Amino acid sequence: MDDFFEDAQTQDIQNVQQDGSQAQQYAVFDAFENESPTQAITLNAYVSPEQQLRKDKLRVIEDERIAQIREKDQQERLLKQQKKQKAQEYLQEFKKQQDADIAQKRSQNKQKQEIWLENNKNHNQYKNSWDQIAQNIALKDGEYPGQKDVTKMRQAILNKRSDLTK
């Protein structure tokens, strides 16, 4: 008769007593393993047709609102992606323009440096500044290409040059 009343739970309890406290904990969980999950308790209250219509309208309104929110979210994502792509294109164009400007400045600086080196080389060939001035002006009477008379200026420059060379 004892075999008839024994079931899996009593066998688990006997195993628990034998295996100790840890096995006891697992046995408790095993007892609930075969049970079906509990469902939410629903009230079987009478719902009038007016209340059902209101619930349906509210459900439709809620579904529309959710659809609008999803559509708005999708549009915002597309707009954000477009802005991001436009910003990437602008950034690439900006970098390209910046590289072109840098290359142009580099070539201009090289040209300026070559001109400066050439001027510096010409400057160093004269012993003093008066030689350079005298070289750049026409000291003979017939060499001056201008129309004004600059004989007094020429004479002053020659006198100053002669004072320095004495």
Buried (B, 14 or more C-beta within 10 A) or exposed (E): EEEEEEEEEEEBBEBBEEEEEEBBEEBEEBEEEEEEEEEEEEEEEEEEEEEEEEEEEEEEEEEEEEEEEEEEEEEEEEEEEEEEEEEEEEEEEEEEEEEEEEEEEEEEEEEEEEEEEEEEEEEEEEEEEBBEEBEEEEEEEEEBEEEEEBEEEBEEBBEEBEEEEE
